[in-house]
Amino acid sequence: MSVLKKKGATRRKQLSIRISAELYARIDRVRAAAKAGGMVFEIAEQLEPSIEKIVKLAERELGMKPDDGGTTT
């Protein structure tokens, strides 16, 4: 699966996270190079499965059912 995609509309929500300044600079360079080539660096698509696993683990630890709107068991 490529992390570079053609430009286009997306129907995703934005999530803000903190990362190191060095990693941010690398991402910024990749984004600029992708843009220069008419592409988009689509990192969210690659991260979403990992974030999903972390959320499921947290839900389990909190005694929540997945997608139940926050109800504990």
Distance bins in CASP14 RR format, pairs under 12 A and 6 or more apart:
PFRMAT RR
TARGET T0000
AUTHOR 0000-0000-0000
RMODE 2
METHOD distances of the structure
MODEL  1
1 42 0 0 0 0 1 0 0 0 0 0 0
1 43 0 0 0 0 0 1 0 0 0 0 0
1 45 1 0 0 1 0 0 0 0 0 0 0
1 46 1 0 0 1 0 0 0 0 0 0 0
1 48 0 0 0 0 0 1 0 0 0 0 0
1 49 0 0 0 0 0 1 0 0 0 0 0
2 34 0 0 0 0 0 1 0 0 0 0 0
2 39 0 0 0 0 1 0 0 0 0 0 0
2 40 0 0 0 0 0 1 0 0 0 0 0
2 41 0 0 0 0 0 1 0 0 0 0 0
2 42 0 0 0 0 1 0 0 0 0 0 0
2 43 0 0 0 0 0 1 0 0 0 0 0
2 45 0 0 0 0 1 0 0 0 0 0 0
2 46 0 0 0 0 1 0 0 0 0 0 0
3 27 0 0 0 0 0 1 0 0 0 0 0
3 30 0 0 0 0 1 0 0 0 0 0 0
3 31 0 0 0 0 0 1 0 0 0 0 0
3 34 0 0 0 0 1 0 0 0 0 0 0
3 39 0 0 0 0 1 0 0 0 0 0 0
3 40 0 0 0 0 1 0 0 0 0 0 0
3 41 1 0 0 1 0 0 0 0 0 0 0
3 42 1 0 1 0 0 0 0 0 0 0 0
3 43 1 0 0 1 0 0 0 0 0 0 0
3 44 0 0 0 0 1 0 0 0 0 0 0
3 45 1 0 0 1 0 0 0 0 0 0 0
3 46 1 0 1 0 0 0 0 0 0 0 0
3 47 0 0 0 0 0 1 0 0 0 0 0
4 30 0 0 0 0 1 0 0 0 0 0 0
4 31 0 0 0 0 0 1 0 0 0 0 0
4 33 0 0 0 0 1 0 0 0 0 0 0
4 34 1 0 1 0 0 0 0 0 0 0 0
4 35 0 0 0 0 0 1 0 0 0 0 0
4 36 0 0 0 0 0 1 0 0 0 0 0
4 37 0 0 0 0 1 0 0 0 0 0 0
4 38 0 0 0 0 1 0 0 0 0 0 0
4 39 1 0 1 0 0 0 0 0 0 0 0
4 40 1 0 0 1 0 0 0 0 0 0 0
4 41 1 0 0 1 0 0 0 0 0 0 0
4 42 1 0 0 1 0 0 0 0 0 0 0
4 43 0 0 0 0 0 1 0 0 0 0 0
4 45 0 0 0 0 0 1 0 0 0 0 0
4 46 0 0 0 0 0 1 0 0 0 0 0
5 34 0 0 0 0 1 0 0 0 0 0 0
5 35 0 0 0 0 0 1 0 0 0 0 0
5 37 0 0 0 0 0 1 0 0 0 0 0
5 38 0 0 0 0 0 1 0 0 0 0 0
5 39 1 0 0 1 0 0 0 0 0 0 0
5 40 1 0 1 0 0 0 0 0 0 0 0
5 41 0 0 0 0 1 0 0 0 0 0 0
5 42 1 0 1 0 0 0 0 0 0 0 0
5 43 0 0 0 0 0 1 0 0 0 0 0
5 44 0 0 0 0 0 1 0 0 0 0 0
5 45 1 0 0 1 0 0 0 0 0 0 0
5 46 0 0 0 0 0 1 0 0 0 0 0
6 34 0 0 0 0 0 1 0 0 0 0 0
6 37 0 0 0 0 0 1 0 0 0 0 0
6 38 1 0 0 1 0 0 0 0 0 0 0
6 39 1 0 0 1 0 0 0 0 0 0 0
6 40 1 0 0 1 0 0 0 0 0 0 0
6 42 0 0 0 0 1 0 0 0 0 0 0
7 34 0 0 0 0 1 0 0 0 0 0 0
7 35 0 0 0 0 1 0 0 0 0 0 0
7 37 0 0 0 0 0 1 0 0 0 0 0
7 38 1 0 0 1 0 0 0 0 0 0 0
7 39 1 0 0 1 0 0 0 0 0 0 0
7 40 1 0 1 0 0 0 0 0 0 0 0
7 41 0 0 0 0 0 1 0 0 0 0 0
7 42 0 0 0 0 0 1 0 0 0 0 0
8 38 0 0 0 0 0 1 0 0 0 0 0
8 39 0 0 0 0 0 1 0 0 0 0 0
8 40 1 0 0 1 0 0 0 0 0 0 0
8 42 0 0 0 0 0 1 0 0 0 0 0
9 40 0 0 0 0 0 1 0 0 0 0 0
10 40 0 0 0 0 1 0 0 0 0 0 0
10 42 0 0 0 0 1 0 0 0 0 0 0
10 44 0 0 0 0 1 0 0 0 0 0 0
10 45 0 0 0 0 1 0 0 0 0 0 0
11 44 0 0 0 0 0 1 0 0 0 0 0
12 42 0 0 0 0 1 0 0 0 0 0 0
12 43 0 0 0 0 0 1 0 0 0 0 0
12 44 1 0 0 1 0 0 0 0 0 0 0
12 45 0 0 0 0 1 0 0 0 0 0 0
12 47 0 0 0 0 0 1 0 0 0 0 0
12 48 0 0 0 0 1 0 0 0 0 0 0
12 51 0 0 0 0 0 1 0 0 0 0 0
13 44 0 0 0 0 1 0 0 0 0 0 0
13 48 0 0 0 0 0 1 0 0 0 0 0
13 51 0 0 0 0 0 1 0 0 0 0 0
14 44 0 0 0 0 1 0 0 0 0 0 0
15 43 0 0 0 0 0 1 0 0 0 0 0
15 44 1 0 0 1 0 0 0 0 0 0 0
15 47 0 0 0 0 1 0 0 0 0 0 0
15 48 0 0 0 0 1 0 0 0 0 0 0
15 51 1 0 0 1 0 0 0 0 0 0 0
15 52 0 0 0 0 0 1 0 0 0 0 0
15 54 0 0 0 0 0 1 0 0 0 0 0
15 55 0 0 0 0 0 1 0 0 0 0 0
16 44 0 0 0 0 0 1 0 0 0 0 0
17 23 0 0 0 0 0 1 0 0 0 0 0
17 24 0 0 0 0 0 1 0 0 0 0 0
17 27 0 0 0 0 0 1 0 0 0 0 0
17 43 0 0 0 0 0 1 0 0 0 0 0
17 44 0 0 0 0 0 1 0 0 0 0 0
17 47 0 0 0 0 1 0 0 0 0 0 0
17 50 0 0 0 0 0 1 0 0 0 0 0
17 51 0 0 0 0 1 0 0 0 0 0 0
17 54 0 0 0 0 0 1 0 0 0 0 0
18 24 0 0 0 0 1 0 0 0 0 0 0
19 25 0 0 0 0 0 1 0 0 0 0 0
19 26 0 0 0 0 1 0 0 0 0 0 0
19 27 1 0 0 1 0 0 0 0 0 0 0
19 28 0 0 0 0 0 1 0 0 0 0 0
19 43 0 0 0 0 0 1 0 0 0 0 0
19 47 0 0 0 0 0 1 0 0 0 0 0
20 26 0 0 0 0 1 0 0 0 0 0 0
20 27 0 0 0 0 0 1 0 0 0 0 0
21 27 0 0 0 0 0 1 0 0 0 0 0
21 28 0 0 0 0 0 1 0 0 0 0 0
22 28 0 0 0 0 0 1 0 0 0 0 0
22 29 0 0 0 0 0 1 0 0 0 0 0
23 29 0 0 0 0 0 1 0 0 0 0 0
23 30 0 0 0 0 0 1 0 0 0 0 0
23 43 0 0 0 0 0 1 0 0 0 0 0
24 30 0 0 0 0 0 1 0 0 0 0 0
24 31 0 0 0 0 0 1 0 0 0 0 0
24 43 0 0 0 0 0 1 0 0 0 0 0
25 31 0 0 0 0 0 1 0 0 0 0 0
25 32 0 0 0 0 0 1 0 0 0 0 0
26 32 0 0 0 0 0 1 0 0 0 0 0
26 33 0 0 0 0 0 1 0 0 0 0 0
26 41 0 0 0 0 0 1 0 0 0 0 0
26 43 0 0 0 0 0 1 0 0 0 0 0
27 33 0 0 0 0 0 1 0 0 0 0 0
27 34 0 0 0 0 0 1 0 0 0 0 0
27 41 1 0 0 1 0 0 0 0 0 0 0
27 42 0 0 0 0 0 1 0 0 0 0 0
27 43 1 0 0 1 0 0 0 0 0 0 0
27 44 0 0 0 0 0 1 0 0 0 0 0
27 46 0 0 0 0 0 1 0 0 0 0 0
27 47 0 0 0 0 0 1 0 0 0 0 0
28 34 0 0 0 0 0 1 0 0 0 0 0
28 35 0 0 0 0 0 1 0 0 0 0 0
28 41 0 0 0 0 1 0 0 0 0 0 0
28 43 0 0 0 0 0 1 0 0 0 0 0
29 35 0 0 0 0 0 1 0 0 0 0 0
29 36 0 0 0 0 0 1 0 0 0 0 0
29 41 0 0 0 0 1 0 0 0 0 0 0
30 36 0 0 0 0 0 1 0 0 0 0 0
30 37 0 0 0 0 0 1 0 0 0 0 0
30 39 0 0 0 0 0 1 0 0 0 0 0
30 40 0 0 0 0 0 1 0 0 0 0 0
30 41 1 0 1 0 0 0 0 0 0 0 0
30 42 0 0 0 0 0 1 0 0 0 0 0
30 43 0 0 0 0 1 0 0 0 0 0 0
31 37 0 0 0 0 0 1 0 0 0 0 0
31 38 0 0 0 0 0 1 0 0 0 0 0
31 39 0 0 0 0 1 0 0 0 0 0 0
31 40 1 0 0 1 0 0 0 0 0 0 0
31 41 1 0 1 0 0 0 0 0 0 0 0
31 42 0 0 0 0 0 1 0 0 0 0 0
31 43 0 0 0 0 1 0 0 0 0 0 0
32 38 0 0 0 0 0 1 0 0 0 0 0
32 39 0 0 0 0 0 1 0 0 0 0 0
32 40 0 0 0 0 0 1 0 0 0 0 0
32 41 0 0 0 0 1 0 0 0 0 0 0
33 39 0 0 0 0 1 0 0 0 0 0 0
33 40 0 0 0 0 0 1 0 0 0 0 0
33 41 0 0 0 0 1 0 0 0 0 0 0
34 40 1 0 1 0 0 0 0 0 0 0 0
34 41 1 0 1 0 0 0 0 0 0 0 0
34 42 0 0 0 0 1 0 0 0 0 0 0
34 43 0 0 0 0 0 1 0 0 0 0 0
35 41 0 0 0 0 1 0 0 0 0 0 0
41 47 0 0 0 0 0 1 0 0 0 0 0
42 48 0 0 0 0 0 1 0 0 0 0 0
43 50 0 0 0 0 0 1 0 0 0 0 0
43 51 0 0 0 0 0 1 0 0 0 0 0
44 50 0 0 0 0 0 1 0 0 0 0 0
44 51 0 0 0 0 1 0 0 0 0 0 0
44 52 0 0 0 0 0 1 0 0 0 0 0
45 51 0 0 0 0 0 1 0 0 0 0 0
47 53 0 0 0 0 0 1 0 0 0 0 0
47 54 0 0 0 0 0 1 0 0 0 0 0
48 54 0 0 0 0 0 1 0 0 0 0 0
48 55 0 0 0 0 0 1 0 0 0 0 0
49 55 0 0 0 0 0 1 0 0 0 0 0
49 56 0 0 0 0 0 1 0 0 0 0 0
50 56 0 0 0 0 0 1 0 0 0 0 0
50 57 0 0 0 0 0 1 0 0 0 0 0
51 57 0 0 0 0 0 1 0 0 0 0 0
51 58 0 0 0 0 0 1 0 0 0 0 0
52 58 0 0 0 0 0 1 0 0 0 0 0
52 59 0 0 0 0 0 1 0 0 0 0 0
52 66 0 0 0 0 1 0 0 0 0 0 0
52 67 0 0 0 0 0 1 0 0 0 0 0
53 59 0 0 0 0 0 1 0 0 0 0 0
53 60 0 0 0 0 0 1 0 0 0 0 0
53 66 0 0 0 0 0 1 0 0 0 0 0
54 60 0 0 0 0 0 1 0 0 0 0 0
54 61 0 0 0 0 0 1 0 0 0 0 0
55 61 0 0 0 0 0 1 0 0 0 0 0
55 62 0 0 0 0 0 1 0 0 0 0 0
55 64 0 0 0 0 1 0 0 0 0 0 0
55 66 0 0 0 0 1 0 0 0 0 0 0
55 67 0 0 0 0 1 0 0 0 0 0 0
55 70 0 0 0 0 0 1 0 0 0 0 0
56 62 0 0 0 0 0 1 0 0 0 0 0
56 63 0 0 0 0 0 1 0 0 0 0 0
56 64 0 0 0 0 1 0 0 0 0 0 0
56 65 0 0 0 0 0 1 0 0 0 0 0
56 66 1 0 0 1 0 0 0 0 0 0 0
56 67 0 0 0 0 0 1 0 0 0 0 0
57 63 0 0 0 0 0 1 0 0 0 0 0
57 64 0 0 0 0 0 1 0 0 0 0 0
57 66 0 0 0 0 0 1 0 0 0 0 0
58 64 0 0 0 0 1 0 0 0 0 0 0
58 66 0 0 0 0 0 1 0 0 0 0 0
58 70 0 0 0 0 0 1 0 0 0 0 0
59 65 1 0 0 1 0 0 0 0 0 0 0
59 66 1 0 1 0 0 0 0 0 0 0 0
59 67 0 0 0 0 1 0 0 0 0 0 0
59 68 0 0 0 0 1 0 0 0 0 0 0
59 69 0 0 0 0 1 0 0 0 0 0 0
59 70 0 0 0 0 1 0 0 0 0 0 0
59 71 0 0 0 0 0 1 0 0 0 0 0
59 72 0 0 0 0 1 0 0 0 0 0 0
59 73 0 0 0 0 0 1 0 0 0 0 0
60 66 0 0 0 0 1 0 0 0 0 0 0
60 72 0 0 0 0 0 1 0 0 0 0 0
60 73 0 0 0 0 0 1 0 0 0 0 0
61 72 0 0 0 0 0 1 0 0 0 0 0
62 68 0 0 0 0 0 1 0 0 0 0 0
62 69 0 0 0 0 0 1 0 0 0 0 0
62 70 0 0 0 0 1 0 0 0 0 0 0
62 71 0 0 0 0 0 1 0 0 0 0 0
62 72 1 0 0 1 0 0 0 0 0 0 0
62 73 0 0 0 0 1 0 0 0 0 0 0
63 70 0 0 0 0 1 0 0 0 0 0 0
63 71 0 0 0 0 1 0 0 0 0 0 0
63 72 1 0 1 0 0 0 0 0 0 0 0
63 73 1 0 1 0 0 0 0 0 0 0 0
64 70 1 0 1 0 0 0 0 0 0 0 0
64 71 1 0 0 1 0 0 0 0 0 0 0
64 72 1 0 1 0 0 0 0 0 0 0 0
64 73 1 0 0 1 0 0 0 0 0 0 0
65 71 1 0 0 1 0 0 0 0 0 0 0
65 72 0 0 0 0 1 0 0 0 0 0 0
65 73 1 0 0 1 0 0 0 0 0 0 0
66 73 0 0 0 0 0 1 0 0 0 0 0
END
